[in-house]
Amino acid sequence: MSFNHYIWKYLFDRKLRPASDIEAAYQKGILTREERNEILMVTEGSKEA
């Protein structure tokens, strides 16, 4: 995973950035598809628990 992935994951996990910002980062090429999916999937799993 890239350094950007860790930054975005940190911000998203602490609710400092919404899912739409993660998607925008992916669209701009900041995050890869795998990085985007990993960040968003972890949260979806925790919502169901």
C-alpha positions in Angstrom: 0.0 0.0 0.0 1.1 3.5 -0.7 1.8 6.3 1.8 -1.3 8.0 0.4 -3.4 5.0 1.3 -2.3 5.2 5.0 -3.1 8.9 5.1 -6.5 8.5 3.6 -7.3 5.5 5.7 -6.3 7.4 8.9 -8.5 10.4 7.9 -11.5 8.2 6.9 -11.3 6.0 10.0 -11.4 9.1 12.2 -14.3 10.5 10.2 -12.3 13.5 9.1 -13.0 12.6 5.4 -16.3 11.1 4.0 -16.5 8.2 1.6 -17.1 10.6 -1.3 -13.6 12.1 -0.7 -12.1 8.6 -0.9 -13.9 8.0 -4.2 -12.7 11.4 -5.5 -9.1 10.5 -4.6 -9.5 7.3 -6.6 -11.0 9.2 -9.5 -8.0 11.6 -9.5 -5.5 8.8 -9.4 -4.3 9.4 -5.8 -5.5 5.9 -4.7 -5.5 2.7 -6.6 -8.7 0.6 -6.9 -7.4 -1.9 -4.4 -6.5 0.9 -1.9 -10.0 2.5 -2.3 -11.7 -0.8 -1.9 -9.7 -1.7 1.2 -10.5 1.6 2.9 -14.2 1.4 2.1 -14.7 -2.3 2.7 -13.2 -2.2 6.2 -15.8 0.4 7.1 -18.7 -1.4 5.5 -17.8 -4.5 7.5 -17.6 -2.6 10.8 -21.1 -1.0 10.2 -22.7 -4.4 9.9 -21.1 -5.7 13.1 
